[in-house]
Amino acid sequence: MNRIYHKKLIVRETLLALFLLLCFTPILYAAFGAKPEDISGQLKINRWTLFNSTDEQIRIDTAIEMLKSSDAGARQIVLDALAATDNAAAQSSACKAISSFRDSLQLIPDRSDFIGPLTDILKGSNVEVANLAAQASLIFTYREVKGRLEAIIKDSDSSAAAKRNAICAIQIRPEKEAVLLLIDLLDSNDKIFASASADALARWLPGTDKQQWQKMRKDIERGRIDIVRQRLLTQQDRIRQLNEEILRWQRRYLVSLDSIYQATADDAIRAKFIADNLVFEQSSVRLWAIEKINMWQKSGKPLPVAVFQKALVSLVFDPEPAVRLAAARQLGLLTNINSADALLSQLKVETNDDIKTEIFISLGHICNFALSPGAELEINPQVRIETLQLAVEFFKDNNLVAAAEVFRNLLLQNGLEDSQVKSYFELIAAGYSKASDTQVKARLLNEMARLCGNDSFYRAVAGEVFRNIFLGAIDDESEQIASPAVTGLMRIDQSGAFEILKQKGFTSHSSAKIRDELISAAAQIGTQHDLEWLGILTINAESEQERQRAADAMMNIFQYCKVEILLSWAQQLSSQAKSKNDEFLLTRTRLLLEAAEKKAEAEQNDDTLISIRRMLAEYYAGSSLYGLAAKYYGMLLQTAADPNEKRHLTARLLDVNLRSGQTESVKQLLANVLLSSDIRPNSEMSRVLNDYFTQNPNTQTTKQMFSAVASINLSQENPRPLWSGQIKDWQKLLQIDSLIPAAPNTPAEANEISAT
């Protein structure tokens, strides 16, 4: 019986909290400085939809959108619907739409306009619509509607239906003034009022005696009786039927808490709000508060732990299992809160296996943080010892994964003898040998690999114990087993493991994770002998990320290779890039060539440097980087000794200057050539010019370039008939009527062109 009464008491108190929410949510908003969130919207549907649609939800949605609007026309449509006594569907939809704002942060613009129409509906005979109107009137305080409700009561001409409707509207209000009016109406000469008021009071106050209710009047007036609580007490017999409604109100309450929390900008007030709700009597609210701490932490903003630290730690002892679980999990994330003593204390008495495991893991995290160098958090050294002993018990209970994780957290840092630590490592190794489940074995291998990492104080001891396990596991068919084994082996001896794995052909392993381990090792300790398989990955990698990492590893290795190796690979990558039109390889070719150039300059290797610069010039020209191409063709031209090579480089330099629109550079280059010789029509330079003028003969840019070329001043002593003939041919091609010859030393820009 005590247990049943306790459950009923919890339900009663829950309902009390929910009804108090209705009364005091406006006060809460005011207290926290929150403002209802603006909900933008447009009036998308018209009067016809509200009055004629056969879909009720569409009618309600229509009315809601119009209620949100400050447009007087939209509001009038809803007012017309409330007044449409011949259209119950429109009236009902409008009432339901207004009621929806009871749970909304947004207020109806000019909402007082709806008081009269809603109370007018109460005067009608349609009880169903009247009930909806009464519910809708709850968006107003009792004082706002009191006058109109009392007018119906005092009107001797009010119909019986109107009287009952008015009592219904008063009955559902939680204000004490409404209850006092119902008590007064018990003595009404109107039997309808007296009877309806008695029925209503039976829902609010204990008992069914008129005199008993009248005696309670003074206590209600003086606030000695909480009428909301009294109503809850009268409904004990209805608890089972109200379970679903309770859950609905709980969700609504949490939504309201969310709204208040989100509308509160001040972090100090937010933190206080969370702290207050951590000690709220309802477990769902405590869970809500824990989740808000979790979200705050994930946001990256500084967490004011001092405000709610004490309350959060106390939840480890909460009577509700779900709260203990959530609190333990959150404390495991908040390693700057010293919750070790509380966690250890509850761990010793916890009976729920899931919660016990979560507390155990969180305790391991706290200990690891506190034991880390420079940590401000301090724990009792005995906590570490006791937790290690408990980890042994977890192993014995076959909770291998949790035990291994805690062992790892407790054994990463200094403070124990090697012999002690080794015994724990051997326990993990024994657990792995006995395990048959792939998931468990994989988790254990991951923990062993982490104990062999650079951040592990006892990594040498761990390597000694786990090395053979890793060697045996790397050949496992399951990637879950092989991958952490490869990681562990690499951490014990990267160089030795790298050679073993390459010998086994792991550079082409089916596991992307394992290949990534080898790529990472190659980036750190690889030699030119590793370039071949890395080069294959830059072409055939399964993912763009793997391709990128392989290319990066190659670039690291190239730093220690001779310049001839770099040039050879640049040629290979360039060839592959061109054949496959691969932009990635083209970019890598450029980086490699630029690195090779610096290395050749440092080594003063002139022949190789010329080869590299030739490739760079071609690369930049092919990539439309004409400025850089011109730079390198110019450098090559300066060092060229072979006349044929000079003519070729001059033509290439002319081409990139033409394509980049370098008018003066083109003019100067051609002028220099014409000083020494005529330019034949079949020469490489003529072909470059002809291709340029032919490709875009009608553009202004092309004609401007021709103007510059044609304006080159030729000496009468050294005529260039072949060149002059080509000028005339290009003039016809470009459909230029005439040229005004440039005077001696006249800039090309002064030459005028007359184009058709």
N, C-alpha and C positions, 0 to 999 in steps of 0.2 A: 504493500500500500504506500509506504514512504517513497519507494522508487517511482510509482505512478504519479504521486502528488508532485514529486520533484520535476518530472517531465512536464506535467501540466503547468507548473509554476514557470518553467523556462518558456513555454509557449505563451503564457499570459504576459510575461515580461517582454517577450519579443513583440507581441502585438502592441503593447504599451509604447515601446520605442517607435514603432511604425506610425502610430497615431500622433505621437509627439512630433514626429517629423513633419506631418501635415501642418501642425500648428506653428512650428518654430523654424522651418526652413527659411522663411523670409528674414528672420532675426539672424540666422547663421550667415546668410549672405551679407547682411549689413555688418556683422561683426568681423568678417574676414575681408571686407572691402571688395567682395567679388561683384562683378556685373554680369547680367545675362549675356550670353554670347549672341551677337547679331547673326541672324539667319537670313541671308539674302534670298530673294526669290522674285519671281515675276508672276503676274496674274495671267496664267496660261489658259485658263478655261473660263467659260462665260456663264451667264445666267441660265441659259438653256440646260447646260450640263447639270447644275445643281438641282434644277426643278424637274428634269425629265429623264436623266440617266437611270437605267435599270440596275446599274452596279452600285451598291451602297458604298463600297470603299472609294470608288471614283468620286462619288458625291462628297464624301467626307474629306478626301484629299483636296478637292476643289475648294471647299469651304475653308480648310486650314490655310491654303495658299492665299486666299483673299483676306483672311483674318490677319495674316502676317503683314499685309500691305497697309501702308498709311494712306492709300488712295481712298478718297471719300466714296467714289463710285463702287469700289470693291466692297467696302463696308456696308453700303446700302443694299447690295445684293443679298448679303447674309441677313441683314435686318428684315428684308422682304421675305426671306425664307422662314424666319422665325414667326413672322406674322401670317404666313400662309396656312390658315386653319383648314383649307380644303386640300392641302398637300402634306400629309403626315410624313411622307418620306423625306421631303425637303426640310421640314421642321426637325425631324430626328437627326438627320445628317448634320445640320447646323449646330444642334445641341452637342452632339458627340465631338464635333470639331472644336467647339469652345472648351469642352471638358479636357481635351487633349493638352491644353495649355496649363493644366494644373501641374503637370510633370515636366514642364518646359521652362528653361531659363529665359525664354523670350516672352515678353509681355505683349498682349494684344493692344495695338495702338487705339487710343480713345475707347478703352474697354468699358467705361461707364455707360456708353451708348447702349450696351446690351442688357443692363439691369432691368429696365422697364419691359422690353420684349420677353425676356425669360420669365419674369414674374407674371406677365400677362398670360403666358401659356398655362400657368398653374390654375388660372380661372376657367380653363376649358374642361371638356369632359373626357378627353383622351388621356387616360391614366398613364399609359406607357410613355407617351411624349412628355407628359408632365413630370414623370420620374426622371427622364433624361434632362429636362430643363432644370430640375432641382439639383441634379448632379453638376450641371454646367454652372449653376449659380455659386458653386463652391470656389470659383476663381475669385469671388469677392468675399470680404470679411462680413461677419454677421451684421456689424453696424451699418454697412453699405446697403444691405438688403432688408434690414429690420423693418423699416417704415413700410415698405410695400407688402411684406408678409403680414404685418399686423393690420394693414388696411384691409386685406382679404378677410382676416379673422373678424374684424369689427364691422364689416359690411354685412348688414342683415340680409341683403339680397343675394349673397354668395350661394352658389349651388352646393349640394352635398359633395359633389366631386371636387369642387374648388376648395372646400374646407379640408377634405382629406389630403388633397395635393399640398396645401399649405403646411399641414402638420408633417407630411412626409419631408418637405423641404427643410423644416425646422429640425426634425428628428435626426437627420444625417449630419448636422453641424456639430463640431466638437467644442464649440464655445459654451462656457457655463451659462451665459445669458440665455442661450437657446434652451438649455435644460430648465432653467428657472421659469421661462415662459410656459413650458410644457406642464410644470408643476402647477402654475397658476390656472391653467386651462382645465385642470381636473375638476375645479368648482364651477366650470362654465355651465350656464343654463342650457347651452346647446349640447345635446347628447352626442352629436357627432364629434364635436371638439373634445368633450370629456372622454369619450371612449377611445378615440384615436390617440389622444395624449397619453392615456394609460398604457396603450399598446406600445407607444414609442418609449415611455419611461422604463418599461420592462426590459428594454434592450440596453438601457443605460445604467440603471441602478439595481442593486440587489432587492429581492422581495417583489411582492405584487400588491402590497397594501398601500392604499392611498394615504392614509394617515402617516405611515412610516416615511413615505417620500416627502410629505409636507414637513415632517420634523427635521428632515435632512436639509431643508432649504437654507437655514441660517448657516450651517456648517459649509454648505456650498458657497454661499455668498462670501464668507470669511476666508475661503480657500483652504479650509481644514479637510475637505474631501476632494481628492483628485478625481474628477468625474470621468476622465479618460480611463483611469485605472479601474474605477468602479464598473465601467461598462465591460472591461475585459473580464473582471471577476464573474460577471453574470453569464458569461458565455463559455463556462467550463465544459458544459455538456455538448458544445458544438465543436470542440477542438478537432476531432477526427475529420469532420467535414471541412474544416478550415485549413487543413495542412497545405493544400495547393495554394490557397490564397496567401498563407503566411510566407511561403517561398517566393511568391510573386512580389509581395511587399518588401521582403528582404532584398531582392534584386533591385527593386526601385530605390530602396534606401541607399544601397551601395552606389547606384547610379547618381543619386543626389550627392553622396560624399565625393564621388569623382568630379561632379560638376563644380562643387565648392572648391575642391583641391586645385582643379585646373584653372579656375578663375582667380586663384590667389597668387599674386605675383611675388610677394615678399617671401624669400626663402626661410626666414626666421619664423614667420607665421606658419608656413607650410610644415616645417619641422615640428613645431609645437602641436599642430593639428594631427600629425602622424603619431606623435608620442601619446596624445590623449586617447587616440583610437587603439593604440596597442594594449591599453588596459580596459577597453570597452567590454561590457559584460557578454556581448554576443561574439561567438568564435568567428563567425563570418566577417565581422568587422575587424577583428584582430588579424585575420588572414589578409584582409584588404590592406591594412597598414603595413604588414610585412612586405607585401608585393610592391607597395609604393617605395619602400626603402630599396628594394631590388632594382626598380626602374630608375630611381635616382642615381644609384651607383653606376648603372650601365650608361647613364647619360654622360658620364665623365665630369660632372660638376662636383665640387667639393662637398662631401657628405658631412653634415653637422652631427656626428655620432654622439657628441656629449649630450645632446638634447634627449635622445631616446635610447642611449646605451643601456641604462639600468633596466628600463622596461623591456627591451628586446631580450636581454640575457635572461630575465626572469621567466620568459615564455618557454625556456627549455624545460621548466617544471610544470607547464600548463596541463590542466586535466584533460584537455581535448587533444587526442593523438595527432590530428591534422595540423594543429598549431605547433606542437612540439617538433614535428617533422619539418615544417616550413621554417621555424626559428633556427633549428640546428643547421639546416642547409644554408640559410642566409648568414649565420655566424661563421660558417666555414669560408664564406666569401669575404667577410669583413675581418681580415686578419689583423687590423689595427685595433680591434676590440679584444681585450683580455677576457675571453670567456672560457679559458681552459679549465679552471676549477669547477665552474658550473657544468660544463659538458662532461667532465670526468665523473662528477658526483652523480649526474643523471644516468650516465652510461652504466654505472654499477648497479642501478636498480631498475633500469628500463626493461620491460618485458616484451614489447613489440619488436620483432626482429628487424623489420624495415627501418624503424626509427632508431633502433640501436646501431645499425650499420651506418646510418647517416650521421649520427652523433660521433661515432668512431672515426669516420673519414674526416669530418669537420675538425675534430680534435687534432688529427694528424696535421691538417693545414695550419692550424694555429701554432702548434709546436714548431713546425718547420719555419714559419715566419719569425717566431720569437728567438729561435736558435741561429738565425742568419746573422752574418757579421753586420754590425751597425744598426741592428734593429732596436728601436726604442722600447718595444714591448718586452717585458720580462715575465717569465713564468717560473714557478717552483721547479727545480731540477727533478724532484720526485715525480712530477707529472709525466715527464719523459719516460722514466723507468717504469712506472705503472702502466703507461700506455703501451710500451713495448711488451710487457707481460700479457696485457689483454690481446695484443696482436697475435701472440703465440696461441692463445685460447681460440681466437677466430680461425687460425689455421687448423687447429684440431677439430673445429666444428665445420671444416670444409668451406669456410667463407674465404677462399684463397685470394680472390681478387682484392677485396677490401683490405685484408691483412697485408698483402704485398704493397698496396698503395701507401698504407700507413707506415710500414717498414721503410719504404723509400723516403717519405717525408721526415721520418725521425732519424734516418741514418745518412742523410746527405751532408750533415754538418758535424763538426768536430765535437769531442767531449767524451768519447768512449774508447776503450782499449781495442786494438785490432782484433784480438782474440774473441772479444764479446761480439763485435760486429760480424766477424766471419761466421760465427754460429748462426746468426740470423740469416745471413746470405745463404748458408747451406740449407737452412729450413725452406727458403724460397725455392732453391734448386730442387730439393726433394719434393716439394709440392708440385713443381712443373713435371717432374718425372712420373708422378702418380696420376696427374690430370689426364683425362681422356677427351674432354670437351675442347674443340678447336678454339672457341671464343675465350675460354679461360686460359688456355695455353698462350694465346696471342697476347692477352692482357698481362700475363706474368712476364712474357718476353719483353714487352714494352717497359715494364717496371725495372726489369734487370738491365735493359739498355740504358735507361735513365740513370741508374746507379753507377754506370760506367762513364757518364758524361763528365765534361770538364768542371761542372759545378759540384761534383761529388767529392767530398774530402777523402772518402775511402775507395776511390775508383780503382786503385791498384789491387786492393783486396777483392773487390767485386770482379775485376777482370780475371783474377786467378781462379775464382769459383765458377764464373759463368762462361769462360771462353769455350770450353768443350761443348757446352750446351748450344752455344751459337753456331759452332762449326757443324754440329749435327743437324741443326734446324735450317740452315741456309738452303739445303737441297730439298726441303719439303715442297710438295706440290701445291700446297695452299699458300697464297700470297700473304694471308694473315699471319702465318707462321714464319715464312722465309723473310719477309720485309723487316720486321723488328730484329730478327736474328742478324741480318746484314748490318743494320744500324749499330747493334751492340758490338759486333766484331770490329767494325770501323772505329768505334770509340775506344776500343782496347788498344788496337795497333793499326792505325790508318794505313801506313805504308805496306805492312805485311798483308793486311786484309785486302788491300787494293790489288796486289799482285795475285793473291789466291783467287779472287773473284774474276779477274781478267782471264786467268788460266782456265777457269771453269766456263768461260764464255758468257759471263753475266752482263757484258756490255750490250748484248742483244737480248737480254732477258725479257720475258713476256710481261713482267711487272714494271709499270712506269715508275713506281716508287723506288724499286731497286736500281733501275737505270739512273734515276735521279741521284741516288747515293753515289754511284760511280762518277757521274758528271761532276758532282760537288767535290769529290776527292781529286779528280783530274784538274779542276780549277785551282786546287791548292798545291798538289804535289806532282801533277802530270808532266810528262816530257814530250819531245817531238814524236816519240813513238806512239803517243796516244792521239795524235792529230788525225790519223786515218779513220778510226771508228767514230771520233767526234765529228769529223767531216761528213761521214755517212748520215749521222743523225741530223745534221743541218739540212740535209736533203730529204730524208725519209722519216723524220720524227713524227710521232703520232699526234702531237699537239704543238701549237705555236709556242707555248711556254717552254716545252722541252727543247724545241729548236733554238729558242733564244738562249737558254741556259747552256746548251752545247756550244753555240757560237761564242758566248762569253768565256767559256772555259778555254776555247781555242785561243782567244785573244790574250788570256792570261799566260798561256804557254808560249805564245809568240814573243812575249817580252824577253824570254831567255833563249830564243833561237837565233841562229845566224841570219843575216839579211837575205842570203840566197834561199833559205827555207821560206821566208816570208814572201819573197817574190814568186817562188814556185807555186805556193798556195794561192797567192793573189791571182795568178794566171788561171789556175784550176777553177777557183770560185767565179772569176769573171766569165770564163767559158760556159760554166754551168748556168750562171745568171742569164747570159744572153740567149742560150738555147731554150731556157724555160721561161724567159721573160720574168725572172724572179726578182722583185724589188728588194726583198730582204737580203738576198745574196749580193745584189749590187751595192747596197749600203755597207755590207760587211767588207766587200772588196775595197771600197773607198777607205774605210777605217784601216784596213790592213796595209794598203798602199801608203797611206799617210804615216803609219807607224814605221813602215819599211824605209820611207824617205828619211825620216829622222835618224834611224839606225845607220843608214848608208852615209848620211852627212857626218855622223859622229865617227864612223869608221873611215871616212875619206875614201870611199870606194866609188870612184868617178864613173866607171863603166856601168856598174849596177845602178847608180843614181840616175844616169841618163835613161836607162830602161824603165825605171820606176816612174820618172817624170813623164816619159812618153805614155805610159799606161794611164797615169793620172790625167794627162791632157785629154786623152781619148775618153776616159771615164766622164770627166766634167763636160766635155762637148756632147757626149751621148745623153747626159742627164740634164742638158739645157742650162748648165751652170757656166754660161759663156764667159763671164768675167774671169773665173778661175781658169777656164780652158785657155783663154788668151794669155794669161799670166804664164802658164806652163809652156805653151807654144813659143812664147817670146823667149823664155829661158833656154829652151832647146835650140832655138834659132841662133842665139848668141854663141852657143858652144859648137854648132854644126860646122864641119869642115868640108864635107862632100857637097859639091854644087847641086847634085840631084836631090840630096836630103834637104838642102836649103830651100830649093824651089818647092819641094813638097810641104815643108813646114810653113813657108810663106803663104802657100795656098790654104793650108789649114787655119792659119792665123787670120787670113782674110775672111774665111768662111764664118768663124765664130764672131768676128767683129760685125760682119754683115747681119748675122742673125740676132745680134744683141743691139743693132741700131746704132753702132758707134761710127757715126758719119765721118768725123774728123780722123779717127784712126784708120778707117778704110781709105780715105783720100790720101793720107800721108803715106800709108803703106804702098799704094799704087804709084804715087809720085816718086817714091824712092826707087822702085823697080824701073820706072820709065826713064829715070835719069841715066841708067846704065844700058838699057836695051829696050827694044820694042816688045810688045806682048803678043804672041802668036794666037790666032783663034783656036788652035787645038791644044794650047797649053792648059795645065791644070788650073791656073788662076782664071783663065778665060772660062773654063767649064764651071768653076765656082760662081763667077759673076752671072753667066748665062742661066744657070740653074736658079739663082736667086731672082733674077728679073722675070724668068719664065713662070715661076711658081705663083707669084702674086702680081701680075702686070698692071692691075687696075687700082691698086691701093695708093693712097697719098704717100705712105711711108716709102714704098718702092720708088715712086717718082722723085721723092726728095733725095733718096740715096743716089739715084741716077744723076740728079742735078749736081750733086757733090762730085760724083765720079767724072761727069762730063766737064766740070769746071776746072779740072786740073790743067794748069798752064803749061803748054808744050813750047819749048824753045824752037825758033825758026832754024837755028843752026843744026838741031838734032830732031828732025821730024819723025814722027812715029806713025807711018801710014797704016800699018796693020791694026794698031790700037784705034786710030781715027775711024777706020772702016767699021770696027766693032761698035764704036759709039753710035755711028749712023744706023747700024742694024738694030741696036737696042732702042734707039729713038723711034724707029718704025714699030718695033714690038710694043712699046709702051704708048704708041699713038700720040707722040708729042710733035706738034707742028713745027716748032722752030726753037732754036737755042740762041741766046744772046751770048756771044763769046765773052769769057771773063777777061778782064784786063789784067795785065801783069800784077802779081801780088794781091789780086782781089780775092777776098775770102769766098769760099764756096757758097756760103749762105747768101751772098749778094747776087749770085746768078739767078736769073729769072727763067721760069719755064712757062710756056704756053701750051696747055694740054687741051685736046679735044674732049 
